[in-house]
Amino acid sequence: MQHPHPYLTTRSHGFLPSPVRDVWEASMQPGVISLAGGNPDLSLAPLDWLADASSRLIRDRGHEVLQYSSGTGTTELRESIVELMAAEHIHADVAGIQVTAGSQMALDVVTKLLCEQGDTILVEDPTYVGALGIFGGAGLRVEHVPMDADGLVPEALRERIRHLAAQGRRPRMLYTIPNFQNPRGVTLAESRRPEIVEICRAAGIPIVEDNPYGMLAFEPRQLTSLHELDPENVVYLGSFSKVLAPGLRVGWATAPEWMRRPLQLASESTVICASPLSQALAADYIAHHDFRSIISRATAVYAKRAAALIGALEGRLPEGSTLTHPQGGFFSWVTLPEGWTTAELLDAAIYEKVVFVPGASFCAPGEGQRELRLAFSFESPDRLTEGARRLGLAFERTAASIAA
Ligand SMILES: Cc1ncc(COP(=O)(O)O)c(C=O)c1O
């Protein structure tokens, strides 16, 4: 391993490489089917409209959309976000919305506001690897709390908080992705939501609710936002990345009253303002389209893809494996039987020209060795079916080497 440069801080070693980038080269090889990246399919995005609107906006409002702009975000976009959230049954007011350069930036800024270096935080096991990168770079001690098919387990959360308290450690936040979780694809049960909120409130732990996939439910359903249950203790993070285009880099945070001013100042210090052109494109798009029905068309496509991948995997997984059946979002999560390692499986998969992300990157150190994340968002149903067939060959190849 290369020796770190003496000028670099201890914190600089905490940033983690992206496991998707780790398999990037393999996934770029001709003929390879990638189940790795959680990318939305941009053929579902209004690219022609965005092209025309970009040139119209620059021509007609160039002095505004290419100039520095408000640090909190433009009023027109914040009003659109309030409406979008209202359709999800979440009440927010324009003054409470902080627009950011993607929800990744929102999480980074919120982490800076809530945590000092060396603090402990709670996350799901497994959790979004990009969040772990932020937490690693902030020098935090990350405690992974178990999940099951109904999401985060309240009793495990309670127990972990108790256990940490016995060591004199109070977690500074709970980071959770309640809906169609990345990487596991599960959704927090409605019955658990008030309980999770209550546990954290009682323990004095603010919640960061990250919800980039909530609008992508395969069937219409009520998903109660944790922020709606306790607006003074929950910061909500939203994003246009999965429902419009990630390259616009537009997300937002809806913060409790006490966090609004520091959040605005910290966001301004980080990026001055999120791209005004991107904000204008998002706001204009929402104003001139039936955004909800466009999202439901995209969701129908993702639902077919999930069904294609999961259907084709049934009967191909090694005996004793489990697979999550997501009701929305982009991902499914496989747990292989004892004795398997996904590192070995990945070599066999690359040989068969299919790639996935090994589970270890999403888990506590040493955990997740026999788990893998499969993304169904990007490839067509035919390619997903073929990808599952190739994974089946990789399972056979790995089983033979385990038996040898
Ligand atoms: C759970 C989760 N949060 C945040 C992000 C980052 O989103 P954005 O593009 O809005 O920064 C992602 C992207 O994959 C994600 O899966």
The ligand as a Gaussian input file, in Angstrom:
#p B3LYP/6-31G(d) Opt

LIG

0 1
 C      -29.418000       6.409000      -0.637000
 C      -28.770000       7.441000      -1.500000
 N      -28.599000       8.675000      -1.021000
 C      -28.029000       9.634000      -1.761000
 C      -27.596000       9.385000      -3.046000
 C      -26.950000      10.498000      -3.816000
 O      -27.894000      11.163000      -4.556000
 P      -27.627000      12.522000      -5.306000
 O      -27.352000      12.193000      -6.734000
 O      -28.886000      13.310000      -5.113000
 O      -26.470000      13.199000      -4.653000
 C      -27.754000       8.116000      -3.594000
 C      -27.263000       7.815000      -4.947000
 O      -27.104000       6.702000      -5.347000
 C      -28.378000       7.120000      -2.805000
 O      -28.580000       5.884000      -3.259000

